[in-house]
Amino acid sequence: MDKERDAKRRLEQANRVIREQANQLPHSLSTTSTLGPTVSQPVEPDMKRARLDGQFATNVPRPPPPPPPPTTTIAQLPPPPPPAPAANPPKPSGIPMADALLDVFSKNDAESEGTKLLSEADFIATLPRQEVTLQIRVPNDPTQMAWNFYGQILSLTLNARSTIKYVKTDLAQKHLNGMPINKMQLKDPGAGFYNNNDATLAALNIGPTATLELLAKTRGGRR
């Protein structure tokens, strides 16, 4: 009995020593067992065998890191300069004839103001008809009742080539009870007096319609 116990105890000690040695050996070595022949354990490749710290073995080459993406710098260009203003800006085209005539009618008397007017023929070409309609404002003057100065407005339709003298004569004979034409003055509120009796309505660019004021000359000059 003592021999069997002694043999069993030795066997347990031997197995314990073998197990301790087996735990200290790497996995690529064989494990010795007292229960049978030496069993060879499969060895994993180095790439798949992980160390205790969770990283790959040091003898496994790591792939190089990818190169950084190329950096491109875009040059900040200065803003383009503003376009230079045109020296002579184009004038709008397609202005209606009526708008163009407004400037003509508001011009002063050619003789008194020196304004450039259209020629008689050119002005007549702008008229729809070769006629001019005048609205003559007669003053309300109790001292001139003999000449029918009651503040009325007289309407005349005349040929564009009629002279200022003809307009005064027509007024005197038909509306002003024979008032002398040398005592008459015709005035455009925007252009001034028309003193040249020989000038035609077209030469003075009066028309196609116009409103004139009638004034009576008094001793000492204009009223």
C-alpha positions in Angstrom: 0.0 0.0 0.0 2.8 2.4 0.8 4.4 1.7 -2.5 1.2 2.4 -4.4 0.6 5.6 -2.6 4.2 6.7 -3.2 3.9 5.9 -6.9 0.6 7.7 -7.2 2.0 10.8 -5.5 5.1 10.8 -7.7 2.8 10.5 -10.8 0.7 13.5 -9.7 3.9 15.6 -9.1 5.2 14.6 -12.5 1.9 15.6 -14.1 1.9 18.9 -12.3 5.4 19.7 -13.4 4.5 18.8 -17.0 1.4 21.0 -16.9 3.4 23.9 -15.5 6.1 23.4 -18.2 3.4 23.2 -20.9 1.8 26.5 -19.8 5.2 28.2 -20.1 6.0 26.9 -23.7 4.7 28.9 -26.8 1.8 27.6 -28.8 4.1 26.5 -31.7 5.8 23.8 -29.4 4.5 20.4 -28.7 2.7 19.6 -25.5 3.8 16.5 -23.6 1.2 14.4 -21.8 1.7 11.5 -19.7 -1.4 10.0 -20.9 -0.2 9.5 -24.5 2.3 10.4 -27.1 3.3 13.9 -27.9 0.5 15.9 -29.6 1.5 18.7 -32.0 -0.7 21.7 -31.6 -1.5 23.7 -34.9 0.5 26.9 -35.2 -1.4 29.9 -36.3 0.2 32.3 -38.8 2.0 35.3 -37.4 -0.5 37.7 -39.0 -3.4 36.2 -37.1 -1.7 35.6 -33.8 -2.3 38.5 -31.4 -0.3 39.4 -28.4 -1.7 40.0 -25.0 -1.9 43.7 -25.6 -4.2 43.3 -28.6 -1.6 44.3 -31.3 -0.1 42.3 -34.1 3.4 40.7 -33.7 6.3 43.0 -34.2 7.7 40.8 -37.0 4.7 41.5 -39.2 5.3 44.4 -41.6 2.7 47.1 -41.5 1.4 48.7 -44.7 2.6 52.2 -45.2 0.1 55.0 -44.4 -1.8 56.5 -47.4 -0.3 59.7 -48.7 -2.1 62.9 -47.6 -4.5 64.3 -50.1 -3.0 67.1 -52.3 -3.8 70.5 -51.1 -4.6 73.1 -53.7 -4.6 76.8 -53.0 -6.9 78.9 -55.1 -5.4 82.3 -55.7 -7.8 85.1 -54.6 -8.1 87.3 -57.7 -9.1 90.9 -57.1 -12.6 91.9 -58.4 -12.7 93.4 -61.9 -12.8 97.2 -62.0 -16.2 98.7 -62.7 -16.8 99.7 -66.4 -15.9 103.2 -67.2 -18.9 105.5 -68.0 -19.4 106.2 -71.6 -18.2 109.6 -72.7 -21.3 110.2 -74.7 -24.2 108.1 -73.5 -26.5 107.0 -76.3 -29.7 108.9 -76.5 -32.9 107.0 -76.5 -34.4 106.3 -79.9 -37.9 106.1 -81.1 -39.1 109.3 -79.4 -42.6 110.1 -80.7 -43.0 113.1 -82.9 -45.4 114.7 -80.4 -42.7 114.6 -77.7 -40.2 116.2 -80.1 -42.6 119.0 -80.9 -43.1 119.8 -77.2 -39.5 121.1 -77.1 -40.1 123.1 -80.3 -43.2 124.8 -79.0 -41.6 125.8 -75.7 -38.6 127.6 -77.4 -38.4 131.3 -77.1 -38.7 133.7 -80.0 -35.8 133.2 -82.4 -35.2 136.9 -82.6 -35.4 137.8 -78.9 -33.8 134.6 -77.4 -31.6 133.4 -80.2 -33.0 129.8 -79.9 -32.4 127.6 -83.0 -35.6 126.7 -84.6 -36.6 124.4 -87.4 -36.8 126.0 -90.8 -40.3 126.8 -92.1 -40.3 123.9 -94.6 -39.0 121.4 -92.0 -41.6 122.6 -89.4 -44.4 122.3 -91.9 -43.3 118.7 -92.6 -43.9 117.8 -89.0 -47.5 119.0 -89.0 -50.3 116.5 -89.7 -51.9 119.3 -91.8 -50.6 122.6 -93.1 -52.8 124.4 -90.6 -52.3 125.8 -87.1 -55.0 126.3 -84.5 -54.5 129.3 -82.1 -56.2 130.0 -78.9 -56.0 133.8 -78.2 -56.6 134.9 -74.7 -58.1 138.4 -74.6 -57.5 140.4 -71.4 -60.4 141.5 -69.2 -59.7 145.3 -69.2 -62.7 147.7 -68.5 -60.6 150.5 -70.0 -60.5 148.7 -73.4 -64.1 147.8 -73.7 -64.2 149.5 -77.1 -61.9 146.7 -78.4 -64.0 143.9 -76.7 -61.5 143.1 -74.0 -63.9 141.0 -71.9 -61.5 138.1 -71.0 -62.8 135.8 -73.7 -60.7 133.2 -75.6 -60.8 133.4 -79.4 -60.0 130.4 -81.6 -58.4 130.8 -85.0 -57.5 128.1 -87.5 -55.0 129.5 -90.0 -52.5 128.3 -92.6 -49.1 127.6 -91.2 -47.6 130.2 -93.6 -49.7 133.0 -92.2 -47.7 135.9 -90.8 -48.1 137.5 -87.4 -49.4 140.6 -89.2 -52.1 138.5 -90.8 -53.1 137.0 -87.4 -53.5 140.5 -85.9 -55.5 141.7 -88.9 -57.9 138.7 -88.6 -58.4 139.4 -84.9 -59.0 143.1 -85.5 -61.6 142.6 -88.2 -63.5 139.6 -86.8 -63.2 139.9 -83.0 -61.7 143.2 -81.7 -63.9 145.8 -83.4 -61.2 147.1 -85.7 -58.4 147.5 -83.1 -55.2 148.9 -84.8 -52.7 146.1 -85.3 -49.8 148.4 -84.3 -51.4 148.4 -80.8 -51.5 144.6 -80.6 -49.0 142.3 -79.0 -49.0 138.6 -79.1 -47.2 136.7 -76.4 -46.4 133.0 -75.9 -46.3 132.4 -72.0 -43.3 130.2 -72.5 -41.5 131.9 -75.5 -42.1 135.6 -75.1 -43.4 138.2 -77.5 -43.7 137.9 -81.2 -42.8 141.3 -82.5 -41.8 140.5 -86.1 -45.0 141.0 -88.0 -43.5 139.5 -91.2 -42.6 136.2 -89.6 -44.8 133.3 -90.4 -46.3 130.9 -87.8 -44.2 128.0 -89.3 -41.0 130.1 -89.2 -41.6 130.7 -85.5 -42.4 127.0 -85.0 -45.9 127.9 -83.7 -48.3 124.9 -84.0 -50.0 122.6 -84.6 -51.8 124.1 -81.6 -50.7 127.0 -79.4 -52.2 129.3 -76.8 -51.2 133.0 -77.1 -52.0 136.1 -75.0 -53.2 139.3 -76.5 -51.9 142.5 -74.9 -52.5 146.1 -75.8 -49.5 148.4 -76.3 -49.6 151.6 -74.2 -47.6 154.8 -74.3 -44.1 154.2 -73.0 -43.6 150.7 -74.3 -45.0 147.2 -73.4 -47.5 146.7 -70.7 
